[in-house]
Structures are given as C-alpha cells and as structure tokens.
Amino acid sequence: MSRTNTAPQAPEVPSHVPPELVRNVNLFNDPAIETDPYAFVAKLHDGPRTIFNVGIPMREPAWTPTRAEDIRAILQDPANFSSEGVVGFSRLIGESWSTIPSETDPPAHGAYRALLNPLMSPKRIAEMEDAVRERAVQLVDALKGQTSTEFMKTFGRAFPVYIFLQLMGLPTERVEQFYGWMHDVLHGQDMAERSRAMSEVASYLRGVAKERAGKPADDLVSTVVNARIEGRALNDDEVIGMLVLIFGGGIDTVANMLGFCFLHLARDPALQAHLAAHPSEIPSAVEEFLRRYTIVMPYRKVVNDIEAAGVQMKAGDWVHCLLPAADIDPAEFENPSRFDPERSANRHIAFSTGPHRCVGSHLARREMAIALEEWLTRMPRFRLADGEAYHCHGGLFGVDHLDLVWD
C-alpha cells in the first residue's frame, strides 16, 4: 500500500543553499521504498556529494551528504554538529525533555553513557546468551509442522523484542502493542498519529518508573529510575528521556534488521545452505548484513558556520546523516550492492560512529547471530511466498511484513 507524500509543498530554502543542490527526496514514504529502499538510496550516489533535501515529511529541510567519508566526519565532530533536539520525541507531546544520551553532547553525554554502558556490556550480554538462545529455539520449534509463516510476527519481532522486554523488566506478552506504539511514533501517517503514540509510550513508562522508584532491581527500568549520576539522582525529565530512548531502540531496531536479513536469505537458498553447514561463518555474515541493510538515519544540527561535505553550512542548519548511503557507498566498498560475507575491512557504520555509537550493538549482534544459527540449522530452506510477500517502510528502514514458505 503506497503512503501519501506529506512533504511540504513549498519549503523555504535558505539563501546560502545553491539552487542546483536542492532536491525533493522522500526517504520516508516514497512508493519505491516499499519494495527496495536500498536501491532508492543508491541512486543518490549518482548525484552531488551533498544535496539539500526539501522532501522530508514533518521535518525541516536538511543537508544530506551521500558519501561515507563525509557522514563519518560529521558524526565524529560533536563540537560543530550537535545532537541536541535531533530526535524530537518530546516535541510530539508538547514537552521539552531530551532523549538521553542521544540528544546530549559531550561532556554531559559521557556521564549518561557511563551509566548505560555496563547494562549493555559484552559481559552482560554473554550472561544472557542461554536465555536468548532458548527463546530463539522456542519460536523456531513452534513453526515445526507448518509450511509458511509471516516472519515478522512469529519471529522477527517476537524474538528480539521479547528479549529486550525481559532486559527492561517489562511484560513480554505486550510485544505487539509496544511495537505498534513505536512504529506509529516513527512512521505514523501524520503528526496526530505520531503524537498519540508518543503520548501512550511516555504515559506508560512514567507509570512504570513511578512504581519502581526506590525499589532497586536488576532490570534496565529499575536501574535507570534509581540511578545516581555524578552523585545525584536523575530528575524526572532525565528518567523519561533515558527510558524512551532505551524503549524505542530496543523495540524497533533489531526486528527491522532481522526482517532484511531473512528477506535476503529467502532469495538466496545457496547462502542459507552454506551458513547452515558452516555456522562458524555466521558472525561474519552478520557484519555484512549490518552493512548491506543499515537502517538508521540520524540528524545533527550545525553549531558553527562551517565548510563540510563540500558545501557551506550555516549555524542552525540541519544535517541528515544517511547511514544506509554510507554503507553502500561505492567509494568505500567495492561492489557495495553485492552481499559478500567474506568482505574484508568491513568498516560499516550501521551502529553509527563517534560518541553516539549505539550502546546496544553487542546485544544486537548476538541476537542476529543466534537467530541465524537456530533458524538455519532447524528449519528447511525457505523462500518468499507468491504475491505481495513483503512490504518495507522508510524513515528508519524496516520490514512491516514478510511472508515465507517452505516445503
């Protein structure tokens, strides 16, 4: 189903923007994204090094670099490219708290990050390994005796979101409701839909935070609610900002990445068979899936007038950092559209780079590897169902549904 293009009809273009760089590129709901968002993004490499995109629904126009080198440099320069206000979840409900630490800059960012790092450390993830694998096996075994499934519902969301809800200490039976909330926040057709969903998320998390205040426990929510930073307790805005970020990141991202992994595998039975026979190669394949199907597109705001990515940017300008474009940049990766699990020097930035590199990367990698190990060794070779077997969405790229069949 095609989505309506809600980009502004006549956005104001600042006078310092060269007219020849202005483009209307709708990375959120252009119909072409519904079938292959990466082919859509790849076309940007045929144009200017940086464009000024006026086709962003419900957001201001933004400079959009298309080369990996430029995107990496911007993300690694918080002094000139700020993260303050880049997510904007609180504005959806008329509030002003920041998602923490995504909307904080150094040095404050470092203190918040130090609080979260131990909660997502390799050691903590290793301790979860048995439970993560047990969940994957349960879901795969539940499909035995069937010959088809809608993958996103029965595994793509049910696996990583369930694990993350356990980590947060939230009710796992509400997987679909929580996913629906975040899907509407990120991909709602209009501002009213996004605001309604954000209001439900914030209200729910505030209620949970109130219940757990003063009751330390081993789950993420309780840890954040009762945390102290630089010798003081977090205030209410800091608590909700941190919980919303953790909730949103855990609910949406790995599920979307798994959708693209299994969409690719459904079209490549030889790769399925190879990885099933050589599971030791799955971690390398995970890195290539992350590169080939990068999903995140963070924003930055220009702090100082600066020349970057080949253009003159002014303080107050927005920059849209297309990580998917960086990770299929032909100047960075030889034959970037080709999936090569043995690709050497795989310097992808699927988890971003710089101070805001994703704190959940260790968990994401393990979940993806375990999902592939257990599915490919326990299930027959699978393929896409006939007809409209899948549907993708833009913004934060993802797969809404994926119909798989097997014999």
Protein Blocks (a to p, Z undefined) as FASTA:
>chain_A
ZZddfbdfbdcddfklcfklpccddfklgcklmmommlmmmmmmmmcfbdcdfkbghiac
ddddfbfklmmmmmmmmklmccehklommmmnopabdcdfklcccfklmmmmmmmmmmmg
fklmmmmmmmmmmmmmmmmmmmgoiabdcfklmmmmmmmmmmmmmmnopafklmmmmmmm
mmmmmmgfbfklmmmmmmmmmmmmmmmmmmmgopacfbfklmmmmpceehiacdfklmmm
mmmmmmmmmmmmmmmmmmmmmmmmmmmmmlmmmmmmmmmlmmmmmmmmmmmmccbdcddd
dfbgcdeehiacdehiacdddfklmmmcfklpghklbccfkbghiabfklogajllcfkl
mmmmmmmmmmmmmmmmmpccddddehjfbccdehjacdfbdcdddZZ
